[in-house]
Amino acid sequence: MTSEHLNAVLAEKIMLWRVTPDRFTMGGRQWLPRWRFRPDQCLTDAFRLLERADPENYAMGSEKGGEFWVRVGIAGSVGEARHTSKPKAITLAVARALGIDVRTIS
C-alpha cells in the first residue's frame, strides 16, 4: 500500500469523504484536492484525522533518539506506531487501530 492510497482509505473511513481520482468530496458541494490532505506528512492534517477518529484514548511522546511514538484506542482496538516523523506515526497508529495493514509503509 502506498502512502497516497492509505491517505485515501483514511479519508473515506475516518473523514467520511468520497474519494475520486483527483479530489475528495466533503459533502455540501465542498471538495479538496487530494494533494491538500496528507496526514502522513502534515502535522495539522494528522491531528485533524486523529480528532475526527474520536479515539477513546491516545498517548504520544518522543524518546531521546528522536523517535516519536503514538498509541491510539478506537472502538476497543489499539493501534501503535513509532516513527521519526510525528505525522507519519499518528497516521500509522490510527490506521492500525482500524485494522488496516500498513506493514509495507515506512
C-alpha positions as CSV (number, residue, x, y, z in Angstrom):
1,M,0.0,0.0,0.0
2,T,1.3,3.4,-0.9
3,S,1.0,6.5,1.4
4,E,-1.3,8.1,-1.1
5,H,-3.6,5.0,-1.0
6,L,-3.5,5.0,2.8
7,N,-4.5,8.7,2.9
8,A,-7.4,7.9,0.6
9,V,-8.6,5.0,2.7
10,L,-8.4,7.1,5.9
11,A,-10.2,10.0,4.2
12,E,-13.0,7.6,3.3
13,K,-13.2,5.7,6.6
14,I,-12.5,8.4,9.1
15,M,-13.2,11.8,7.4
16,L,-16.3,10.2,5.6
17,W,-15.2,11.8,2.4
18,R,-15.9,10.4,-1.1
19,V,-12.7,9.6,-2.9
20,T,-12.3,10.4,-6.6
21,P,-9.2,10.2,-8.8
22,D,-8.1,13.8,-8.2
23,R,-10.1,15.1,-5.1
24,F,-12.0,14.3,-2.0
25,T,-15.7,15.4,-2.0
26,M,-16.5,16.5,1.5
27,G,-20.3,17.0,1.2
28,G,-22.2,20.2,0.9
29,R,-20.7,20.8,-2.5
30,Q,-17.3,21.1,-1.0
31,W,-14.2,19.3,-2.2
32,L,-10.5,19.2,-1.6
33,P,-7.7,18.3,-4.0
34,R,-6.1,15.0,-2.9
35,W,-2.7,16.7,-2.6
36,R,-4.1,19.0,0.1
37,F,-4.9,16.2,2.6
38,R,-1.7,14.4,3.6
39,P,-1.9,13.3,7.2
40,D,1.2,11.2,6.9
41,Q,3.2,14.4,6.0
42,C,1.4,17.3,7.5
43,L,1.0,17.6,11.3
44,T,-2.2,19.7,11.0
45,D,-3.8,17.0,8.8
46,A,-2.6,14.2,11.2
47,F,-4.3,15.9,14.1
48,R,-7.4,16.6,12.0
49,L,-7.5,12.9,11.3
50,L,-7.0,11.9,15.0
51,E,-9.7,14.3,16.2
52,R,-12.2,13.0,13.6
53,A,-11.4,9.4,14.6
54,D,-12.7,10.3,18.0
55,P,-10.5,7.9,19.9
56,E,-11.4,6.7,23.4
57,N,-7.8,7.4,24.4
58,Y,-4.5,8.2,22.9
59,A,-1.0,8.9,24.1
60,M,2.1,10.2,22.3
61,G,5.6,11.2,23.1
62,S,9.2,11.0,22.0
63,E,12.3,9.3,23.0
64,K,15.8,10.7,23.3
65,G,16.8,9.3,19.9
66,G,14.2,11.4,18.2
67,E,11.7,8.7,17.5
68,F,8.1,9.7,18.1
69,W,5.6,7.1,19.5
70,V,1.8,7.1,19.4
71,R,-0.8,4.8,20.9
72,V,-4.5,5.2,19.9
73,G,-7.6,3.4,21.1
74,I,-10.5,3.4,18.7
75,A,-13.7,1.3,19.2
76,G,-11.9,-1.1,21.5
77,S,-8.9,-1.6,19.2
78,V,-5.5,-0.3,19.9
79,G,-3.0,1.0,17.2
80,E,0.6,1.8,18.0
81,A,3.3,3.3,15.8
82,R,6.9,4.6,16.1
83,H,8.5,6.9,13.5
84,T,10.9,9.8,13.2
85,S,8.0,11.7,11.6
86,K,5.2,12.8,14.0
87,P,2.5,12.9,11.3
88,K,3.5,9.5,10.0
89,A,3.4,8.0,13.5
90,I,0.0,9.4,14.2
91,T,-1.4,8.3,10.8
92,L,0.0,4.8,11.2
93,A,-1.3,4.4,14.7
94,V,-4.8,5.4,13.6
95,A,-4.7,3.1,10.6
96,R,-3.6,0.2,12.8
97,A,-6.4,0.9,15.3
98,L,-8.8,0.5,12.4
99,G,-7.2,-2.8,11.4
100,I,-5.5,-1.5,8.2
101,D,-2.4,-3.4,7.3
102,V,0.3,-0.8,7.0
103,R,3.4,-3.1,7.3
104,T,4.6,-2.1,3.8
105,I,4.5,1.7,4.5
106,S,7.7,3.1,6.1
